[in-house]
Each structure stands twice: as C-alpha cells, then as structure tokens.
Amino acid sequence: MTHPQIAACQFEPTVGDVEANLDRIEQLAGDLSEPVTFAVFPELCVTGYDLDTASAAKTPVPGPTTERVSEIARKTAVDLVVGIPEAVGDNIYNSLVYVSEHGVEATYRKQHLWGDEATVFMEGTEPTTVETPIGRVGFLLCYDLNFPERALEYSEASCDVLAVSAAWRQSFDRDWRLLCRARALDQTCYVVGANHLGSQLGRQHAGDSFVAGPRGDVLAATTDSVPTVSADIVPEAIEAARAKNPVRRSRRDEGDASGRS
C-alpha cells in the first residue's frame, strides 16, 4: 500500500535574490518523489534570512511571489510551504504560506519573534490550520517551537501534522532537533521541520531538516549533500502512538493513562 508523504527541503538562500531562491525551490520540489503531498521549506526562504532584506522585499499575500509559488506547485504537483515577509498595509509579518496549484490555501504569522525580529515584524496572534489530502496541518515558525502551548493549540484542533519552518543557527542545533522531536512526541503527531543551510551574512545555520514520527523518532533526515527527505504519513502509526501515549485523551479527561507501559 502506498501512503502519502510529506517532505522537508533545505537550501542556502541567496540573500535578496528572490528569483534565484524561487528557482531553487522549484528545482528541489521537482526532485521529490511522486507520493509527496506537500513540502516544507525554511523560514523567509524567498528572501534569505536578513531583516533589512526582508523589510525591503515585503510582499502581499496573495501577490506576485505567491503566484510564482503556485506555478511551481502546478508544475511539480507538490503543494509548498514557504517562508515569506508578508506585507499587510504598513505592517510586515514573518509568515508561512501553504500554496497549491490553486493559490494560497493558508497563511500563518509567527507568534514569537526572536531578537531583532521584533524591530521589523509584527507578532501573529493565532494558530493556523489547513485541510490537506493527508489531513489537518498546523504551522510553527522557528522560535515558536520553544513554546509547547503553541503546539498544544494544534493538538486541540485535531492536527495530525505540524509543519515547522526555521532559520535555526548551528550554535543551537541540539535544541532544534530536540524540540521538533518533543513536539512530535508530546502531541503524538508527525512533525516536518525545514531549516536553512549554510551561512547568510554571518549567521551559520544548522540545516538538519527532518521528519519525526508521532513517537518522536526521526524517520528521515537531510545531510549537506541530501537536501530533501520525505516520509510516509501512516494513520495506523498515529493511532498506535496515541494508544501507547494517550496524552490527548488524558488531557481532555476522557480517560486515564493507567494502562500506559
């Protein structure tokens, strides 16, 4: 039986060159295998992670950039989750967009800004979910991972997958993998985490993008020479994980965890 797949894609964006970065997204998406339903790319990947550049390259959603992403989705038959500086009036948000061949299906705005991001971006205020061929998906951006309550909101919304996009530095690489796996385990869901690779204006990024299963195990991971990985979404694996670790049921007082072993 063939199961649908989710993919994590990493690359080193060229800071300020939106067209080059979109070309790279198209190339990576085109290299994915046929069962992949959607692919997650890094935070602010269309501009590169530089706050001045992101501010100058802000774009409405939907807009010209997401139209190009939608064209890529149509060419590759893969829905895409990409990081973009979203312009809303005079404000800018550090956003993730889920884009299909039909256009923008969902937009998530980062809720927890890191460091100087707060001098450029407005904070998002709410979780975002989208219905996909593999079920309901929720979104987190980088520092959001450090706040379990953000992932809990998606558990309460009955999400089976979290799409996490990041520009996580190499100096915190242990935290990146630990937090993605923890969110998979404590919410008994799949987590697909896509991180920047390489150096951008003095920031050395960790790469190490991967897919974690609902028991917190790493199912597939990138390397410097393997920039895309994918893993099956198996409903039976989610059910088994929630039977073994019934945190969702216990949290809602619908049962107890006395039978856990």
C-alpha positions in Angstrom: 0.0 0.0 0.0 1.3 3.4 -1.0 1.0 6.1 1.7 1.1 9.9 1.0 4.3 11.5 2.0 5.5 14.8 3.5 8.9 16.3 2.7 11.4 18.6 4.3 13.6 20.7 2.0 16.6 22.8 2.9 18.9 25.1 1.0 21.1 28.1 1.4 19.1 31.1 0.0 20.8 33.9 -1.8 20.1 37.0 0.3 18.0 39.4 -1.6 17.6 37.4 -4.8 14.0 36.3 -4.7 14.1 34.9 -8.3 17.1 32.8 -7.6 15.5 31.4 -4.4 12.3 30.6 -6.2 14.2 28.8 -8.9 15.9 26.7 -6.2 12.5 25.9 -4.6 11.3 24.8 -8.0 14.3 22.6 -8.5 14.1 20.9 -5.1 10.3 20.4 -5.4 10.8 18.9 -8.9 13.2 16.4 -7.4 10.7 15.0 -5.0 9.1 11.6 -5.5 5.5 11.2 -6.7 3.9 10.3 -3.3 4.9 13.6 -1.7 1.8 15.6 -1.0 3.4 18.8 0.3 6.9 20.0 1.0 8.1 22.4 3.7 10.9 25.0 3.1 12.8 27.2 5.5 11.8 30.5 7.2 12.0 33.6 5.0 13.5 31.3 2.3 12.3 33.5 -0.6 14.4 36.4 0.6 17.1 34.8 2.8 17.2 35.4 6.5 18.2 39.1 6.7 15.9 41.5 8.4 16.7 44.5 6.2 16.3 42.5 3.1 13.0 41.0 4.3 11.7 44.5 5.0 12.7 45.8 1.6 11.2 42.7 -0.2 7.9 42.5 1.7 5.1 41.3 -0.5 1.3 41.0 -0.2 -0.3 37.6 0.2 -1.6 36.7 -2.3 0.7 38.6 -4.6 3.3 38.1 -7.3 5.6 35.9 -5.2 2.8 33.5 -4.2 1.6 33.4 -7.8 5.0 32.1 -8.8 5.0 29.6 -5.9 1.6 28.4 -7.2 3.0 28.0 -10.6 5.8 25.8 -9.1 3.2 23.8 -7.3 1.3 23.2 -10.5 4.5 22.2 -12.4 5.7 19.8 -9.7 2.3 18.5 -8.5 3.5 19.3 -4.9 1.9 21.7 -2.5 4.5 24.0 -1.0 5.0 25.6 2.4 7.4 28.6 2.1 8.6 31.4 4.3 7.9 34.9 3.2 7.9 38.5 4.5 4.2 39.4 4.3 3.1 43.0 3.8 -0.3 44.0 5.4 -0.7 47.7 5.0 2.2 49.3 6.8 2.9 46.2 8.8 5.2 43.2 8.0 4.8 39.7 9.3 7.2 36.8 9.3 4.8 34.4 7.6 4.4 30.9 6.2 2.2 30.3 3.3 0.7 27.0 2.2 0.3 27.2 -1.6 -1.2 24.8 -4.0 -1.8 25.0 -7.7 -5.0 26.9 -6.9 -3.1 29.6 -4.9 -2.7 30.4 -1.2 -4.6 28.0 1.0 -3.4 29.3 4.4 -1.1 31.9 5.9 0.5 31.6 9.3 2.2 34.6 11.1 5.0 33.9 13.5 3.7 34.4 17.1 7.0 34.5 19.0 9.6 36.8 17.5 13.3 36.2 18.1 15.7 39.0 19.0 15.7 41.9 16.5 12.8 40.4 14.5 10.6 42.5 16.7 12.0 45.6 15.3 10.8 44.6 11.8 7.9 42.3 12.2 4.5 42.4 13.9 3.6 39.3 16.0 1.0 36.9 14.8 -1.8 36.3 17.3 -3.3 32.9 16.4 -2.7 29.4 15.2 -3.5 28.5 11.6 -4.6 25.1 10.2 -5.3 23.9 6.7 -7.1 20.9 5.3 -4.8 18.8 3.0 -5.0 15.4 1.3 -3.3 13.9 4.3 -5.5 15.6 6.9 -5.3 18.8 9.0 -2.0 20.5 9.2 -0.8 23.2 11.7 2.2 25.6 11.4 5.0 26.8 13.6 7.9 29.2 12.8 11.3 28.6 14.4 11.2 30.2 18.0 7.5 29.1 18.2 8.9 25.6 18.9 10.1 26.7 22.3 6.5 27.2 23.5 4.7 23.9 24.0 1.4 25.8 24.3 1.6 26.7 20.6 1.8 23.0 19.6 -1.0 22.2 22.1 -3.3 24.5 20.3 -2.9 22.3 17.2 -3.5 19.2 19.2 -6.7 20.7 20.4 -7.5 21.4 16.8 -7.0 17.7 15.9 -4.0 18.2 13.7 -2.0 15.1 12.7 0.9 17.0 11.2 2.9 20.1 12.2 4.9 21.9 9.5 7.8 23.8 11.1 9.9 26.2 9.2 13.1 27.7 10.7 16.3 29.7 10.4 17.9 27.8 13.3 21.6 28.6 14.0 24.3 26.0 14.2 25.1 27.1 17.7 21.6 25.9 18.8 21.4 22.8 16.6 20.9 20.4 19.5 17.8 22.4 20.5 16.4 22.3 17.0 16.2 18.5 16.8 15.2 18.1 20.4 12.3 20.5 20.2 10.9 19.1 17.0 11.0 15.6 18.4 9.5 16.7 21.6 6.6 18.4 19.9 6.0 15.2 17.8 6.0 13.1 21.0 4.0 15.3 23.3 1.3 16.0 20.7 1.5 12.5 19.1 1.7 13.8 15.6 4.1 14.0 12.7 6.5 17.0 12.6 8.2 18.0 9.4 11.0 20.6 10.1 12.8 22.5 7.4 15.8 24.6 8.3 18.2 26.9 6.5 21.5 25.6 5.4 24.8 27.4 5.1 25.9 31.0 6.0 24.0 34.1 5.5 25.6 37.4 6.4 27.5 35.9 9.3 24.7 33.5 10.5 25.7 29.9 10.3 22.6 27.8 10.0 22.3 24.2 11.2 20.5 22.5 8.3 19.5 19.1 9.8 15.9 19.2 8.4 13.9 16.0 9.1 10.6 14.3 9.6 9.7 13.0 13.0 7.0 10.4 13.7 4.3 10.5 16.4 6.5 8.6 18.8 9.2 11.3 18.5 11.5 9.2 16.3 13.4 10.6 13.3 12.0 8.9 10.2 14.2 10.7 7.6 16.9 13.4 7.8 18.8 15.6 5.4 22.5 15.9 5.1 24.6 18.6 3.5 24.6 16.6 0.3 21.0 15.3 0.5 18.8 18.5 0.7 15.4 16.8 0.6 13.8 13.9 2.5 10.4 12.5 2.8 8.4 10.1 4.9 5.1 8.3 4.8 2.1 9.5 6.7 0.6 6.4 8.2 -2.8 6.7 10.0 -2.2 3.4 11.8 1.1 4.8 13.2 -0.7 7.8 14.7 -3.4 5.5 16.2 -0.8 3.2 17.7 1.2 6.2 19.1 -1.9 7.6 20.8 -2.8 4.3 22.3 0.7 3.9 23.7 0.9 7.5 24.8 -2.7 8.7 25.4 -1.9 12.3 26.3 -4.6 13.8 24.1 -7.3 11.7 25.8 -5.9 12.2 29.3 -5.6 15.9 28.8 -9.3 16.1 28.0 -10.3 14.0 31.0 -11.8 11.4 28.6 -9.8 8.6 30.2 -6.7 7.9 32.2 -3.2 6.8 31.4 -3.1 4.0 34.0 -2.6 1.4 31.3 0.5 3.0 29.8 3.5 0.7 29.6 
